[in-house]
């Protein structure tokens, strides 16, 4: 779902307004990771997290666009699965998807459960800004992309305060079931995450449900659940310390199984 940047409002100095109000100090003060800055924002009057991915030195516009479109495809595939699960839940139908809807190329053996949709970040939409400086004069020039997601306020597993180590017992006790449920739901959407690690596992609220985020190195699997999948243009994307053992030789691609 492509979203016009004009539909998003930002808070600057206690006042909500268009992106043109965002100055460079505000931009540089926002939390950022490898792939962009994250702003609190409003979209259709709902609080959201706005992830802005501006141009990077040494990365061509075509390369940036290709990387963004790959992540957007994964996120929107997951969103489609979440929307289907919500509809099924609303009408009281079983939250399982018949094999035939997922895999028309072969007879699949078991349905994937869709109950894990609550453990995948919900994406409202994505969009592209041809020239960031044209809409916000204080920001860097060049094309930019953005993703609008649900706000996740509990931080990541990696960011839990050190004084809470070992991790809170309730979070530790719930983690295996919630993450397994989320990964099963991603498989139902034909998305291989390929980078499951503490930084990419968020808490929806402090002490709340675990949510899988950041699909930047994942890909859509076009065939069945055992299809070998190429990610990030190489045998296996992701973070070395958290890769499945079978991927460490650099010769094998990520699959649904290696996510687990």
C-alpha positions in Angstrom: 0.0 0.0 0.0 1.6 3.2 -1.1 1.1 6.1 1.2 1.4 9.8 0.2 3.8 11.6 2.6 1.1 14.3 2.9 -1.0 11.9 4.9 1.6 11.7 7.7 1.9 14.2 10.5 4.9 14.8 12.8 5.2 16.5 16.2 7.8 19.3 16.4 7.8 21.6 19.4 4.5 20.2 20.6 2.7 21.0 17.3 1.6 18.4 14.8 2.3 19.2 11.1 3.6 18.0 7.8 7.2 16.7 7.2 8.2 20.2 6.2 8.3 21.1 9.9 11.0 18.5 10.6 14.3 20.2 10.9 17.8 18.7 10.6 18.4 18.7 14.5 15.1 16.9 14.9 16.0 14.5 12.2 19.4 13.8 13.6 18.0 13.4 17.1 15.7 10.5 16.2 16.7 6.9 17.0 18.4 5.3 14.0 19.8 1.9 13.0 21.5 0.6 10.0 18.6 1.3 7.7 17.0 4.5 8.8 15.6 6.9 11.4 12.4 6.3 13.3 9.9 9.1 14.2 6.7 9.0 16.2 4.0 10.2 13.8 0.3 10.2 13.1 -1.2 8.4 10.1 -5.0 8.8 9.6 -5.1 10.1 13.1 -3.5 6.9 14.5 -0.2 6.9 16.4 2.4 5.1 14.3 6.2 4.7 13.9 7.5 6.3 10.8 10.8 4.8 9.5 12.6 7.0 7.1 15.3 5.7 4.9 17.2 8.5 3.3 20.0 8.3 0.7 23.3 7.0 1.9 26.8 7.9 0.6 28.2 5.2 -1.6 24.8 3.6 -2.3 23.2 4.3 -5.7 19.6 5.3 -5.9 18.9 2.1 -7.8 20.5 -0.1 -5.1 18.6 1.7 -2.4 15.4 1.4 -4.2 15.9 -2.3 -4.8 16.7 -3.0 -1.1 13.7 -1.0 0.0 11.3 -2.7 -2.4 12.5 -6.1 -1.2 11.8 -5.2 2.4 8.5 -3.6 1.5 7.4 -6.7 -0.4 8.1 -8.8 2.7 6.3 -6.4 5.0 3.2 -6.1 2.8 3.0 -9.9 2.4 3.0 -10.2 6.1 0.4 -7.5 6.4 -1.8 -9.4 3.9 -1.6 -12.5 6.1 -2.4 -10.4 9.2 -5.4 -8.8 7.6 -6.7 -12.3 6.6 -6.2 -13.6 10.1 -8.1 -10.6 11.6 -11.0 -11.2 9.2 -11.1 -14.9 10.1 -11.0 -14.1 13.8 -13.7 -11.5 13.4 -16.1 -14.0 11.9 -15.2 -16.8 14.2 -13.5 -19.0 11.6 -10.5 -21.3 12.3 -7.2 -19.4 12.0 -5.6 -21.9 9.6 -5.1 -21.5 5.9 -5.8 -24.4 3.5 -2.7 -25.6 1.8 -4.1 -24.9 -1.6 -4.2 -21.1 -0.9 -0.4 -21.1 -0.1 1.0 -23.6 -2.5 -0.5 -24.3 -5.9 2.7 -26.0 -7.3 2.5 -29.2 -5.2 0.4 -31.0 -2.6 1.4 -29.7 0.8 1.1 -31.8 3.9 -0.1 -29.5 6.7 -1.6 -26.1 7.1 0.2 -23.2 8.7 -1.5 -21.7 11.8 -2.2 -18.0 11.4 -2.6 -17.3 15.2 0.9 -15.9 15.3 -0.1 -12.7 13.5 0.0 -10.8 16.8 3.8 -11.5 16.9 4.6 -9.8 13.6 4.9 -6.0 13.3 1.9 -4.5 11.5 2.8 -2.2 8.5 0.2 0.4 7.5 2.0 1.2 4.2 5.1 2.3 2.5 6.1 5.2 0.3 8.8 7.0 -1.7 9.9 10.7 -1.7 11.6 11.6 -4.9 13.7 14.4 -3.2 13.6 14.6 0.6 14.9 18.2 0.7 12.0 19.3 -1.6 9.4 18.4 1.0 11.6 19.2 4.1 14.1 21.9 3.2 16.3 21.2 6.3 16.8 17.5 5.5 19.3 15.8 3.2 18.6 16.0 -0.5 18.0 13.0 -2.7 15.4 10.2 -2.8 14.1 8.6 0.4 11.8 5.8 1.2 9.6 5.3 4.3 7.6 2.6 6.1 4.7 3.3 8.4 4.4 0.7 11.2 2.5 0.2 14.5 4.4 1.8 17.4 6.3 -0.6 19.5 7.1 1.0 22.9 8.7 -1.9 24.9 12.1 -1.8 23.3 14.0 -4.8 21.8 15.2 -7.9 23.7 18.7 -6.5 23.1 17.8 -3.2 24.7 16.3 -4.5 27.9 18.1 -2.6 30.7 21.2 -4.4 31.9 19.9 -4.2 35.5 17.1 -6.6 34.3 19.6 -9.3 33.5 18.8 -12.1 33.7 15.7 -11.3 31.5 12.4 -10.9 33.3 11.1 -14.5 33.9 7.7 -13.8 32.3 9.3 -12.6 29.1 11.7 -15.6 29.0 8.9 -18.0 29.7 6.7 -16.6 26.9 9.4 -16.0 24.3 9.7 -19.5 22.7 6.0 -19.9 22.1 5.4 -16.3 20.9 8.4 -16.4 18.5 7.5 -19.8 17.2 4.0 -18.7 16.6 5.2 -15.5 14.8 7.6 -17.5 12.6 4.8 -20.0 11.7 2.6 -17.1 10.6 5.4 -15.6 8.5 5.8 -19.0 6.8 2.0 -18.8 6.0 2.7 -15.5 4.3 5.7 -17.2 2.4 8.2 -14.8 4.1 11.6 -16.0 5.3 12.9 -13.5 7.8 16.6 -14.6 7.6 17.8 -12.3 10.5 16.1 -13.4 13.7 18.1 -11.9 16.6 17.4 -9.9 19.8 17.6 -6.5 18.1 14.8 -7.6 15.7 12.5 -8.8 18.4 10.5 -6.0 20.0 8.1 -5.8 22.9 4.8 -4.2 21.8 4.6 -2.5 25.2 6.9 -2.7 28.3 6.6 -6.3 29.4 4.1 -7.0 26.6 4.0 -9.4 23.6 7.1 -10.1 21.5 6.9 -8.9 17.9 9.2 -9.8 15.0 10.4 -6.8 13.0 12.9 -5.7 10.3 12.5 -7.8 7.2 15.4 -6.1 5.4 17.3 -9.2 4.4 14.4 -11.6 4.0 12.6 -12.6 0.8 9.4 -14.0 -0.4 9.4 -17.8 -1.1 7.5 -18.4 -4.3 7.2 -22.2 -4.0 6.6 -24.6 -1.1 7.8 -24.3 2.5 11.0 -26.2 1.9 12.1 -24.0 -1.0 15.8 -22.9 -0.7 15.7 -19.2 -0.7 18.4 -16.7 -1.9 18.6 -13.5 0.2 20.5 -10.3 -0.2 22.1 -11.4 -3.4 24.2 -14.1 -1.7 23.8 -17.5 -0.3 22.5 -16.4 3.1 21.9 -12.9 4.6 21.6 -12.1 8.2 23.9 -11.8 11.2 26.7 -14.3 11.6 26.3 -14.8 15.4 22.7 -15.7 15.0 22.8 -17.8 11.8 21.7 -21.4 11.8 24.7 -23.7 11.9 24.0 -25.1 8.4 24.4 -21.5 7.0 27.9 -20.9 8.4 29.7 -22.4 5.4 28.4 -19.6 3.2 27.2 -22.0 0.6 23.6 -22.5 1.6 20.6 -20.2 1.5 18.1 -19.3 4.3 14.9 -21.3 4.5 11.9 -21.4 6.8 13.7 -24.0 8.8 16.8 -21.9 9.3 14.6 -19.1 10.7 13.8 -21.4 13.6 
